[in-house]
Amino acid sequence: MKRLQTEIHEIETASELEKLVAENENVMVCCGRMGPMCIPVYDTMEELESERSTIKFYSMAFDSPEAAPIRNAAMCKGFMGLPFTVYYKNGVMVQATSSIQNRSQITPILDQHFK
């Protein structure tokens, strides 16, 4: 499988995703590619990771069959743009966004769900 090679921890399998979500209270996963819509999200996540120790930040390759739990999630239905960014609180997906997101769009979501 092709890796994204971001500075964020990368999830490679659906079972790893399931385990991480189950074992961590606050999880943000950016499911994308190495492209112009996704890289700014990865960069923002790298910055936020050092500031928000109560949140686990991960990336996942969109084109991997292992990303099906995110691609097929009810909250992601109808998404057209990459990346799919999903937020899990206590094992449950609480929000999902698609397309490029910057820090001023991401931090209110983190503040709302991960206080």
C-alpha positions as a Markdown table, in Angstrom:
| # | Residue | x | y | z |
|---|---|---|---|---|
| 1 | Met | 0.0 | 0.0 | 0.0 |
| 2 | Lys | 1.2 | 3.5 | -0.8 |
| 3 | Arg | 1.9 | 5.6 | 2.2 |
| 4 | Leu | 1.1 | 9.3 | 2.4 |
| 5 | Gln | 4.4 | 10.1 | 4.2 |
| 6 | Thr | 3.0 | 13.0 | 6.2 |
| 7 | Glu | 4.5 | 14.0 | 9.6 |
| 8 | Ile | 1.2 | 12.8 | 11.2 |
| 9 | His | 0.9 | 9.3 | 12.4 |
| 10 | Glu | -0.6 | 7.2 | 9.5 |
| 11 | Ile | -3.3 | 4.6 | 9.9 |
| 12 | Glu | -2.8 | 1.7 | 7.5 |
| 13 | Thr | -5.7 | -0.7 | 8.2 |
| 14 | Ala | -9.4 | -0.5 | 9.1 |
| 15 | Ser | -8.7 | -2.6 | 12.2 |
| 16 | Glu | -6.0 | -0.1 | 13.3 |
| 17 | Leu | -8.5 | 2.7 | 12.8 |
| 18 | Glu | -11.1 | 0.9 | 14.9 |
| 19 | Lys | -8.6 | 0.2 | 17.7 |
| 20 | Leu | -7.4 | 3.8 | 17.8 |
| 21 | Val | -10.9 | 5.2 | 17.9 |
| 22 | Ala | -11.9 | 2.8 | 20.6 |
| 23 | Glu | -8.8 | 3.5 | 22.7 |
| 24 | Asn | -8.7 | 7.3 | 22.5 |
| 25 | Glu | -11.3 | 9.8 | 23.6 |
| 26 | Asn | -10.6 | 12.4 | 20.9 |
| 27 | Val | -9.4 | 11.5 | 17.4 |
| 28 | Met | -9.2 | 13.5 | 14.2 |
| 29 | Val | -8.5 | 11.6 | 11.0 |
| 30 | Cys | -7.7 | 13.2 | 7.6 |
| 31 | Cys | -8.4 | 10.7 | 4.9 |
| 32 | Gly | -6.9 | 11.9 | 1.7 |
| 33 | Arg | -4.0 | 11.9 | -0.9 |
| 34 | Met | -0.8 | 13.9 | -1.3 |
| 35 | Gly | -2.5 | 16.7 | -3.2 |
| 36 | Pro | -3.2 | 20.4 | -3.0 |
| 37 | Met | -6.5 | 20.0 | -1.2 |
| 38 | Cys | -5.1 | 17.7 | 1.4 |
| 39 | Ile | -1.6 | 18.9 | 2.2 |
| 40 | Pro | -2.9 | 22.1 | 4.0 |
| 41 | Val | -5.0 | 20.0 | 6.3 |
| 42 | Tyr | -2.1 | 17.7 | 7.1 |
| 43 | Asp | 0.1 | 20.8 | 7.8 |
| 44 | Thr | -2.6 | 22.3 | 10.1 |
| 45 | Met | -2.9 | 19.0 | 12.0 |
| 46 | Glu | 0.9 | 18.9 | 12.5 |
| 47 | Glu | 0.7 | 22.3 | 14.1 |
| 48 | Leu | -2.3 | 21.5 | 16.3 |
| 49 | Glu | -0.8 | 18.2 | 17.4 |
| 50 | Ser | 1.9 | 20.0 | 19.4 |
| 51 | Glu | -0.7 | 22.3 | 21.0 |
| 52 | Arg | -3.5 | 19.9 | 21.8 |
| 53 | Ser | -2.2 | 16.9 | 23.7 |
| 54 | Thr | -5.7 | 15.6 | 24.4 |
| 55 | Ile | -6.4 | 14.9 | 20.7 |
| 56 | Lys | -4.9 | 12.2 | 18.6 |
| 57 | Phe | -4.2 | 13.3 | 15.0 |
| 58 | Tyr | -3.9 | 10.7 | 12.2 |
| 59 | Ser | -3.9 | 10.5 | 8.4 |
| 60 | Met | -5.1 | 7.7 | 6.2 |
| 61 | Ala | -4.8 | 7.0 | 2.5 |
| 62 | Phe | -8.1 | 7.6 | 0.8 |
| 63 | Asp | -7.4 | 5.2 | -2.0 |
| 64 | Ser | -6.7 | 2.3 | 0.2 |
| 65 | Pro | -9.5 | -0.3 | 0.5 |
| 66 | Glu | -8.8 | -0.1 | 4.3 |
| 67 | Ala | -10.3 | 3.5 | 4.3 |
| 68 | Ala | -13.8 | 2.2 | 3.6 |
| 69 | Pro | -15.0 | 2.8 | 7.1 |
| 70 | Ile | -14.4 | 6.6 | 6.5 |
| 71 | Arg | -15.4 | 6.7 | 2.8 |
| 72 | Asn | -18.6 | 4.9 | 3.5 |
| 73 | Ala | -19.6 | 6.6 | 6.8 |
| 74 | Ala | -23.1 | 8.1 | 6.9 |
| 75 | Met | -21.6 | 11.5 | 7.8 |
| 76 | Cys | -19.5 | 11.4 | 4.6 |
| 77 | Lys | -22.4 | 10.6 | 2.3 |
| 78 | Gly | -22.4 | 13.0 | -0.6 |
| 79 | Phe | -18.9 | 14.3 | 0.0 |
| 80 | Met | -17.3 | 15.2 | -3.4 |
| 81 | Gly | -14.0 | 16.8 | -2.4 |
| 82 | Leu | -10.9 | 15.4 | -0.7 |
| 83 | Pro | -9.9 | 15.1 | 2.0 |
| 84 | Phe | -12.6 | 13.5 | 4.1 |
| 85 | Thr | -11.8 | 14.7 | 7.7 |
| 86 | Val | -13.6 | 12.9 | 10.5 |
| 87 | Tyr | -13.7 | 13.6 | 14.2 |
| 88 | Tyr | -14.4 | 10.8 | 16.8 |
| 89 | Lys | -15.4 | 11.4 | 20.4 |
| 90 | Asn | -15.5 | 8.4 | 22.7 |
| 91 | Gly | -15.6 | 6.0 | 19.7 |
| 92 | Val | -18.3 | 7.8 | 17.8 |
| 93 | Met | -17.9 | 9.9 | 14.7 |
| 94 | Val | -19.3 | 13.3 | 15.8 |
| 95 | Gln | -18.5 | 15.4 | 12.7 |
| 96 | Ala | -17.1 | 15.1 | 9.2 |
| 97 | Thr | -16.0 | 17.7 | 6.7 |
| 98 | Ser | -14.7 | 17.5 | 3.1 |
| 99 | Ser | -12.4 | 19.5 | 1.0 |
| 100 | Ile | -9.6 | 21.8 | 2.0 |
| 101 | Gln | -9.9 | 23.2 | 5.6 |
| 102 | Asn | -7.6 | 25.7 | 7.3 |
| 103 | Arg | -6.8 | 26.3 | 10.9 |
| 104 | Ser | -9.7 | 28.8 | 11.4 |
| 105 | Gln | -12.1 | 26.1 | 10.1 |
| 106 | Ile | -10.7 | 23.2 | 12.1 |
| 107 | Thr | -10.2 | 24.7 | 15.5 |
| 108 | Pro | -13.9 | 25.5 | 16.1 |
| 109 | Ile | -14.7 | 21.9 | 15.4 |
| 110 | Leu | -12.0 | 20.8 | 17.9 |
| 111 | Asp | -13.3 | 23.3 | 20.5 |
| 112 | Gln | -16.9 | 22.2 | 20.1 |
| 113 | His | -16.3 | 18.4 | 20.3 |
| 114 | Phe | -13.1 | 18.0 | 22.2 |
| 115 | Lys | -13.3 | 20.3 | 25.3 |
